[in-house]
Structure formats: structure tokens, C-alpha cells
Amino acid sequence: MQPDARDLIEIAGITMVPIGLYDAPEKEPFAPFAEPGRCFFSSYQDWAEGKSIIVSEDNIKCPGGGYWLCGVESMPRDNLVKFLAEKEGLKSSPAIIEKWLENQSPYRKQHKYIVIGPLKENQYDYLRTVTFFVNPDQLSLLLTGAEYHNASPGGFPAISSFGSGCGQMAALLGDLDLPKAIIGATDIAMRKFLPPDLLALTVTKPMFKQLCNLDKDSFLYKPFWKELRQSRVKTVKGE
């Protein structure tokens, strides 16, 4: 059963619907659909309107998205390495890009379709990650929530990692069966499709459950968050 995120969303003041990344055998349950652009994040407004996009080998327009979500290499590795290092200048040398790619495996899908769009409760079995689009205050709140049930022994439940926006939605999280989160939408190539004040936090299903189950004793219901929100209202009013 899909956890209920309504209280979390209301208290946080999140206005954009959470977006699910699904690995599903059928596409029909996710209708209505929008046509994905070259960058998946150009569908931001479509997602806000309740539409989903389908990512499969026969409709990939973004080479990076095809690689990170479907494992499809649309160009020879040598060409990709030179493109990222020399044309785009994302790492200091092709050798560094090569090493980075060796250390970061793409997501390996299990079914025919990768679907990205608003959460569908009846498709929870196929949900792989949930992405919240949030402002800095809301990001801080969710990151605090990611730590609430975790003592961080040997590692932190929330990370930030270099990578494409679509890579941050699944592949760069690693083991999706663990309660983990990654700060996303830090890819400067895709940020133009988002409002300038928003970042993303993508979480695995176990972490999504933890966030939705923040109880009345948690910080979510305590003065720190209330005071922060009140201070922003005063700032807007010029007080």
C-alpha cells in the first residue's frame, strides 16, 4: 500500500505534486501521457498537469536519459567521453570522465517501460523512486526527515552527487531497496526547465515511507519549522 504523503506535503507547503519513477510492464495505467522532449525535465509542466511520460528504447530523445534509465548507449563510449569532457567541459579530462562512468552504473530496468509522472497508488508495486520538487527551506525539512530514523553509521542516508538530472532520479542512488535520498536537479543542463528557486530530493520507496510516517513527536510538528515558515511570511510582507 502506498504511504500517504498528504500531511507531509501540506505541512511542508510543497505545491508541486511528487513525481514517481516507475519500472512497469504496462503503460496504460499511467495515462494521460505527454510526449517527452529531448530533456525529460521539459515535461515539468506536464507533470504538474497530471500527465506522465514514457521512456523506452524506441522513443529516447535524450542520449543521457537513455543511458541512465535504460542502459542504452547511443554513441560509442570514446565519443561520449570526449563529448562530456571536451565539448561540455564537465570533468577535467576524458580520463576522469571514463573513470567516473566506470564507477557509476546506469539503472537496469526490469520491465518494458520506464514511466515518470504523478504518483499512481494502484501502481505502487512498480514504483522505484519518488522525487519532490522543493525550495531550499522545504529541502532542509525533507533532509531532516531523511535522518529522523537513521543514525548514519558508516554512511549518510542523504547524498549529493554529480550527474545528470535523470541519473539522479534512480541510478546514482545505488541500492533502491535501502532508505536513501539524493539531492537532485543540480544538473545545469536541465535546470532551465524548472523554476529557479526549486531543487529536487529523490527518495527510494523505503525512505518515502519513512518521510510519510513522521509522527507527532517529530520536528515536523515542532516550533523550528513553524517559526521558519512564519519568518518567510513576514519577509514577503516586508515586516
TIVOMAR-595481 format. One record per residue (C-alpha): residue number from 1; y, z, x. Coordinates in steps of 0.05 Angstrom, whole numbers, plus 32768, in hexadecimal, padded with zeros to 4 digits. Last residue first. Layout:
<vexbas>
+-----+------+------+------+
!  nr !    y !    z !    x !
+-----+------+------+------+
! NUM !    Y !    Z !    X !
...
+-----+------+------+------+
</vexbas>
This chain:
<vexbas>
+-----+------+------+------+
!  nr !    y !    z !    x !
+-----+------+------+------+
! 239 ! 8360 ! 80A4 ! 809D !
! 238 ! 8363 ! 8058 ! 80A3 !
! 237 ! 8338 ! 804C ! 8066 !
! 236 ! 8304 ! 8028 ! 8090 !
! 235 ! 8305 ! 8061 ! 80C3 !
! 234 ! 82FD ! 8095 ! 808C !
! 233 ! 82C0 ! 8070 ! 8071 !
! 232 ! 82A3 ! 806C ! 80B7 !
! 231 ! 82AC ! 80B7 ! 80C0 !
! 230 ! 8287 ! 80C4 ! 807F !
! 229 ! 824B ! 809C ! 8098 !
! 228 ! 8248 ! 80C4 ! 80D8 !
! 227 ! 824F ! 8106 ! 80B3 !
! 226 ! 8216 ! 80F5 ! 8084 !
! 225 ! 81EA ! 80E1 ! 80BF !
! 224 ! 81F7 ! 8121 ! 80E6 !
! 223 ! 81F5 ! 814E ! 80A9 !
! 222 ! 81AA ! 8149 ! 8097 !
! 221 ! 8183 ! 811E ! 8067 !
! 220 ! 816D ! 80E7 ! 8097 !
! 219 ! 8169 ! 811C ! 80CE !
! 218 ! 8125 ! 8130 ! 80B2 !
! 217 ! 8114 ! 816B ! 8085 !
! 216 ! 8116 ! 8140 ! 8046 !
! 215 ! 80E0 ! 8113 ! 8063 !
! 214 ! 80E0 ! 80D2 ! 808B !
! 213 ! 80A6 ! 80AD ! 806C !
! 212 ! 80C6 ! 8068 ! 806B !
! 211 ! 80D3 ! 806C ! 80B5 !
! 210 ! 808C ! 8082 ! 80C5 !
! 209 ! 806F ! 804B ! 8099 !
! 208 ! 809A ! 8016 ! 80BC !
! 207 ! 8081 ! 8032 ! 80FF !
! 206 ! 8039 ! 8028 ! 80EB !
! 205 ! 8049 ! 7FE2 ! 80D1 !
! 204 ! 806C ! 7FCE ! 8112 !
! 203 ! 80B7 ! 7FD0 ! 8118 !
! 202 ! 80EF ! 7F9F ! 8125 !
! 201 ! 8135 ! 7FBA ! 812C !
! 200 ! 816C ! 7F87 ! 8127 !
! 199 ! 81B4 ! 7F81 ! 813B !
! 198 ! 81EF ! 7F76 ! 810D !
! 197 ! 823B ! 7F78 ! 8118 !
! 196 ! 8243 ! 7F2E ! 8128 !
! 195 ! 8224 ! 7F16 ! 80E6 !
! 194 ! 81E6 ! 7EEF ! 80F9 !
! 193 ! 81D9 ! 7EA5 ! 8107 !
! 192 ! 8203 ! 7EA6 ! 8146 !
! 191 ! 81D4 ! 7EDB ! 8162 !
! 190 ! 819D ! 7EA8 ! 816D !
! 189 ! 81AC ! 7E8F ! 81B4 !
! 188 ! 81C8 ! 7ED2 ! 81C9 !
! 187 ! 8184 ! 7EF3 ! 81C1 !
! 186 ! 8193 ! 7F3C ! 81B3 !
! 185 ! 817B ! 7F35 ! 816B !
! 184 ! 8148 ! 7F6C ! 8177 !
! 183 ! 813F ! 7FB5 ! 8189 !
! 182 ! 80F5 ! 7FC1 ! 818A !
! 181 ! 80CB ! 7FF2 ! 8164 !
! 180 ! 8085 ! 800F ! 816B !
! 179 ! 8052 ! 8036 ! 8143 !
! 178 ! 8012 ! 8017 ! 815F !
! 177 ! 7FE9 ! 7FE0 ! 813D !
! 176 ! 801A ! 7FAB ! 8153 !
! 175 ! 8004 ! 7FB1 ! 819C !
! 174 ! 8038 ! 7F8B ! 81C4 !
! 173 ! 807E ! 7F90 ! 81A6 !
! 172 ! 8095 ! 7F52 ! 81CC !
! 171 ! 8069 ! 7F24 ! 81A3 !
! 170 ! 8080 ! 7F39 ! 815E !
! 169 ! 80C9 ! 7F33 ! 8147 !
! 168 ! 80E5 ! 7F37 ! 818D !
! 167 ! 80C6 ! 7EF4 ! 819D !
! 166 ! 80EC ! 7ED6 ! 8162 !
! 165 ! 812E ! 7EF0 ! 817E !
! 164 ! 811D ! 7ED5 ! 81C3 !
! 163 ! 8110 ! 7F05 ! 81FB !
! 162 ! 812A ! 7F3E ! 8225 !
! 161 ! 810F ! 7F81 ! 820D !
! 160 ! 8128 ! 7FC0 ! 81EB !
! 159 ! 80F7 ! 7FF6 ! 81DA !
! 158 ! 80E6 ! 8029 ! 81A5 !
! 157 ! 80A6 ! 8053 ! 81A5 !
! 156 ! 80B5 ! 806B ! 81EC !
! 155 ! 8082 ! 8072 ! 8222 !
! 154 ! 8052 ! 80A1 ! 8245 !
! 153 ! 805A ! 80D9 ! 8214 !
! 152 ! 8092 ! 80C5 ! 81E2 !
! 151 ! 808D ! 8103 ! 81B5 !
! 150 ! 8089 ! 80D9 ! 8176 !
! 149 ! 8090 ! 80EA ! 812C !
! 148 ! 80DD ! 80E8 ! 812B !
! 147 ! 80E6 ! 80B7 ! 8164 !
! 146 ! 80E8 ! 8078 ! 813B !
! 145 ! 8115 ! 809B ! 810A !
! 144 ! 8149 ! 80A6 ! 8140 !
! 143 ! 8144 ! 805C ! 814E !
! 142 ! 814E ! 804F ! 8104 !
! 141 ! 818D ! 8079 ! 8102 !
! 140 ! 81AA ! 805B ! 8141 !
! 139 ! 819E ! 8015 ! 8125 !
! 138 ! 81C2 ! 802A ! 80E6 !
! 137 ! 81FF ! 803F ! 810E !
! 136 ! 81FD ! 7FFF ! 8138 !
! 135 ! 81F9 ! 7FD1 ! 80FB !
! 134 ! 81B5 ! 7FBD ! 80DF !
! 133 ! 8186 ! 7F84 ! 80D2 !
! 132 ! 8142 ! 7FA5 ! 80C7 !
! 131 ! 8104 ! 7F7E ! 80DC !
! 130 ! 80BE ! 7F8F ! 80C4 !
! 129 ! 807F ! 7F7C ! 80EA !
! 128 ! 8038 ! 7F64 ! 80DF !
! 127 ! 8031 ! 7F5E ! 8093 !
! 126 ! 7FF0 ! 7F3D ! 807E !
! 125 ! 7FD3 ! 7F79 ! 8058 !
! 124 ! 8018 ! 7F85 ! 8039 !
! 123 ! 8015 ! 7F44 ! 8012 !
! 122 ! 801B ! 7F64 ! 7FCD !
! 121 ! 805A ! 7F89 ! 7FE2 !
! 120 ! 807E ! 7F4A ! 7FF8 !
! 119 ! 80B5 ! 7F5B ! 802A !
! 118 ! 80EC ! 7F28 ! 8032 !
! 117 ! 80DF ! 7EEE ! 8061 !
! 116 ! 80B9 ! 7ED4 ! 809D !
! 115 ! 8076 ! 7EB3 ! 8092 !
! 114 ! 8046 ! 7EA2 ! 80CA !
! 113 ! 8010 ! 7E77 ! 80AB !
! 112 ! 7FC9 ! 7E62 ! 80BC !
! 111 ! 7FAB ! 7EA6 ! 80CC !
! 110 ! 7F9E ! 7ED2 ! 8108 !
! 109 ! 7FDD ! 7EC5 ! 8130 !
! 108 ! 7FDF ! 7ED4 ! 817A !
! 107 ! 8025 ! 7EED ! 818B !
! 106 ! 803C ! 7ED2 ! 81CE !
! 105 ! 8029 ! 7EF5 ! 820F !
! 104 ! 805F ! 7F13 ! 823B !
! 103 ! 804D ! 7F22 ! 8284 !
! 102 ! 803D ! 7EDA ! 8298 !
! 101 ! 807D ! 7EC3 ! 8275 !
! 100 ! 80A5 ! 7EF5 ! 829E !
!  99 ! 8085 ! 7EDD ! 82DF !
!  98 ! 8095 ! 7E95 ! 82CF !
!  97 ! 80DD ! 7EA7 ! 82BC !
!  96 ! 80E5 ! 7ECC ! 82FE !
!  95 ! 80C8 ! 7E91 ! 8325 !
!  94 ! 80F7 ! 7E61 ! 8300 !
!  93 ! 8132 ! 7E89 ! 831C !
!  92 ! 8168 ! 7EBB ! 830A !
!  91 ! 8154 ! 7EC0 ! 82C1 !
!  90 ! 8174 ! 7EA8 ! 8281 !
!  89 ! 819C ! 7E70 ! 82A1 !
!  88 ! 8194 ! 7E40 ! 8266 !
!  87 ! 818C ! 7E00 ! 828E !
!  86 ! 816F ! 7E1E ! 82CD !
!  85 ! 8144 ! 7E59 ! 82BA !
!  84 ! 8131 ! 7E4A ! 8272 !
!  83 ! 812B ! 7DFF ! 827B !
!  82 ! 8109 ! 7E05 ! 82BE !
!  81 ! 80D3 ! 7E33 ! 82A3 !
!  80 ! 80C9 ! 7E07 ! 8265 !
!  79 ! 80C1 ! 7DC9 ! 8290 !
!  78 ! 808E ! 7DEB ! 82BC !
!  77 ! 8068 ! 7E05 ! 827F !
!  76 ! 8061 ! 7DBF ! 8262 !
!  75 ! 8084 ! 7DB8 ! 821E !
!  74 ! 8074 ! 7DCB ! 81D7 !
!  73 ! 804A ! 7E07 ! 81EA !
!  72 ! 802E ! 7E22 ! 81A8 !
!  71 ! 801B ! 7E6C ! 81A9 !
!  70 ! 802D ! 7E72 ! 815F !
!  69 ! 8063 ! 7EA7 ! 815D !
!  68 ! 807F ! 7EA8 ! 81A4 !
!  67 ! 8070 ! 7E5F ! 81B4 !
!  66 ! 8085 ! 7E3F ! 8173 !
!  65 ! 80C3 ! 7E6A ! 8170 !
!  64 ! 80D7 ! 7E56 ! 81B6 !
!  63 ! 80CC ! 7E0C ! 81A8 !
!  62 ! 80F5 ! 7E11 ! 8168 !
!  61 ! 80E7 ! 7DDA ! 8135 !
!  60 ! 80A1 ! 7DF0 ! 8123 !
!  59 ! 8088 ! 7DCF ! 80E3 !
!  58 ! 8040 ! 7DB9 ! 80F3 !
!  57 ! 802B ! 7DF5 ! 811D !
!  56 ! 803F ! 7E26 ! 80E7 !
!  55 ! 807C ! 7E50 ! 80D7 !
!  54 ! 808D ! 7E59 ! 808E !
!  53 ! 80D1 ! 7E72 ! 8076 !
!  52 ! 80DE ! 7EA4 ! 803F !
!  51 ! 8113 ! 7EA7 ! 8009 !
!  50 ! 8130 ! 7EE5 ! 7FE8 !
!  49 ! 817A ! 7ED4 ! 7FEC !
!  48 ! 8185 ! 7EFF ! 802A !
!  47 ! 814A ! 7EDA ! 804A !
!  46 ! 816D ! 7E98 ! 803C !
!  45 ! 81AD ! 7EB5 ! 805B !
!  44 ! 8187 ! 7EC6 ! 809B !
!  43 ! 8163 ! 7E83 ! 809D !
!  42 ! 818A ! 7E6D ! 80DA !
!  41 ! 8162 ! 7EA5 ! 80FA !
!  40 ! 8125 ! 7E77 ! 80FF !
!  39 ! 814A ! 7E4A ! 8130 !
!  38 ! 813E ! 7E00 ! 8128 !
!  37 ! 8145 ! 7E0A ! 80DD !
!  36 ! 8110 ! 7E24 ! 80AE !
!  35 ! 810D ! 7E04 ! 8069 !
!  34 ! 8114 ! 7E3A ! 8035 !
!  33 ! 80DC ! 7E55 ! 800A !
!  32 ! 80D3 ! 7E78 ! 7FC8 !
!  31 ! 809B ! 7E8B ! 7FCF !
!  30 ! 8074 ! 7EBD ! 7FFA !
!  29 ! 8035 ! 7EBF ! 7FCF !
!  28 ! 802D ! 7E73 ! 7FD9 !
!  27 ! 8024 ! 7E75 ! 8025 !
!  26 ! 7FDA ! 7E85 ! 802D !
!  25 ! 7FB2 ! 7E9E ! 8069 !
!  24 ! 7FE8 ! 7ECF ! 8080 !
!  23 ! 8008 ! 7EEA ! 80BF !
!  22 ! 8047 ! 7F09 ! 80A2 !
!  21 ! 808A ! 7F1B ! 80C1 !
!  20 ! 80B1 ! 7F45 ! 8091 !
!  19 ! 80FC ! 7F48 ! 8088 !
!  18 ! 8120 ! 7F86 ! 806F !
!  17 ! 8156 ! 7F75 ! 803C !
!  16 ! 819D ! 7F75 ! 8057 !
!  15 ! 81CA ! 7FAC ! 803C !
!  14 ! 81B4 ! 7FE8 ! 8065 !
!  13 ! 81DA ! 8025 ! 804E !
!  12 ! 81AD ! 8054 ! 8076 !
!  11 ! 81A2 ! 8080 ! 803A !
!  10 ! 8193 ! 8045 ! 800D !
!   9 ! 8165 ! 8022 ! 803E !
!   8 ! 813D ! 8060 ! 804E !
!   7 ! 8138 ! 8073 ! 8005 !
!   6 ! 8120 ! 802D ! 7FF2 !
!   5 ! 80ED ! 8024 ! 802B !
!   4 ! 80AF ! 8031 ! 8001 !
!   3 ! 8070 ! 8029 ! 802B !
!   2 ! 8044 ! 7FED ! 801B !
!   1 ! 8000 ! 8000 ! 8000 !
+-----+------+------+------+
</vexbas>
